[in-house]
Amino acid sequence: MKARLLSFVALAALFSNPAQADPVRDRIAADMPGLMEIYRDLHLNPELSFQEHRSAKIMADAARKAGFEVSEGIGGTGVVAVLRNGSGPVVLIRADMDALPVIEQTGLPFASKARGTSTAGVESGVMHACGHDTHMTAWIETAQVLAANRDKWSGTLMMIGQPAEERGLGALAMLEDPRFKAFPKPDYALAFHDSADLPSGVIGVAPGYALANVDSVDITVHGVGGHGAYPALTKDPIVIASAIVMRLQTLVSREHDPFDPAVVTVGSFHAGAKHNIISDRAEMQLTVRSYSDESRKQLLDGIRRIARAEAEAAGLPDDLLPEVKVEEPFTRSTYNTPAFSAEMLGFFQQHFGEGRAQQVGPVMAGEDFGEFARSDPAHIKSLIFWVGGRPAEAIQAAKKEGKVLPGLHSPFWAPEADKVIATASEALVASTIRLMPKH
């Protein structure tokens, strides 16, 4: 890691376009030592959702120093920084700030030892296991470089530091804050996310649906408890719940269009307390993933139908039928404006070279960035793109050996942060200048 971080000259050479010199790229390469200090500090001091006070202050202070008008505490801990630079479009750039309740096991010299307590009251280790520290660092550099190059663009730049992406609630919290209505309405919305699947420094763009609807569903199955030796005197909720688990698998395999991806996963199943007692209750927790509103409705309706039908088949009366609770609000799917995404992919390929930018498919992970464009999808063109953080040689070796490498949300995830930050910063700066040309 040390050798990687010190080799800034090599980094600049690796990322340079042999066809022409690029002053923005050179500026970012020169800034890398300071940026890596910021990154290591953020990594060492992660904060859970809606608790990102220190992280937000670092971002707000950096934007204010660069010349932005900065508002803090939007939607809890959110930051909005606005830089007006003449007439032209409004470009929104977002970075998420929160970390995860994960005990870090990367072995990095600046590994997090932080602990925190979630809003649910659960105490645990805290780690930037999803790479939001690289997002914040690239956001800071993007703000600094664009502020220093105002002669190259014209319009209004609105930069968002968003809380609680991991809970899927931060974007809505900011949008529902009455103060948010006073900010300019964007014409374009941009964000990026580090990737464990792409080689370091490679950009991935998924036109259309990029990330999924994420629903959390709780099912409580009631029964009639009793002695384990006399099951005929009971209505066993474990058997009923087990039948529900198996039948749920057919929602995707037998009821859903195979060309429309969907996931129904039972992640938790709890019932009973002793070997010879049949419980009167079983509880399950599900995660349900889809893309369109229609697919989501089909899956949730199917879950309710199956839970009720299996209970009725077991002879439960109406007053003991299962309770199905869908958590609200939920994380809605993130949709990249198709034509705009294709246009930006072509721009990235031209700017970085075709080997550094490629089209990728959608994923079933969740991300609430799409909320910023949902207020007016006909007007706001939106794109979240991926930036690879895995050494290419590690990806090739894993494929050859049949190994599965740790990915996002793993306690072992440690992206090549320098390459993620450099690539993302350059992509965001270059995109903004392209979208807000100086007349």
Sequence and secondary structure as in RCSB ss.txt:
>XXXX:A:sequence
MKARLLSFVALAALFSNPAQADPVRDRIAADMPGLMEIYRDLHLNPELSFQEHRSAKIMADAARKAGFEVSEGIG
GTGVVAVLRNGSGPVVLIRADMDALPVIEQTGLPFASKARGTSTAGVESGVMHACGHDTHMTAWIETAQVLAANR
DKWSGTLMMIGQPAEERGLGALAMLEDPRFKAFPKPDYALAFHDSADLPSGVIGVAPGYALANVDSVDITVHGVG
GHGAYPALTKDPIVIASAIVMRLQTLVSREHDPFDPAVVTVGSFHAGAKHNIISDRAEMQLTVRSYSDESRKQLL
DGIRRIARAEAEAAGLPDDLLPEVKVEEPFTRSTYNTPAFSAEMLGFFQQHFGEGRAQQVGPVMAGEDFGEFARS
DPAHIKSLIFWVGGRPAEAIQAAKKEGKVLPGLHSPFWAPEADKVIATASEALVASTIRLMPKH
>XXXX:A:secstr
 HHHHH HHHHHHHH  TTS  HHHHHHHHHHHHHHHHHHHHHHS   TT  HHHHHHHHHHHHHHT EEEEEET
TTEEEEEEEESSS EEEEEEE   BS    S  TT    EEE TTS EEE B TT HHHHHHHHHHHHHHHHHTG
GGB EEEEEEEE  GGGT HHHHHHTSGGGGGS   SEEEEEEEEEEEETT EEE  EEEE EEEEEEEEEE B 
EETT GGGSB HHHHHHHHHHHHHHHHHTSS TTS  EEEEEEEEE SSTTEE SEEEEEEEEEESSHHHHHHHH
HHHHHHHHHHHHHTT  GGG  EEEE SS B  EEE HHHHHHHHHHHHHHH GGGEEE    S   GGGHHHHT
STTT EEEEEEEEEE HHHHHHHHHHT     TT TT    HHHHHHHHHHHHHHHHHHHSB  
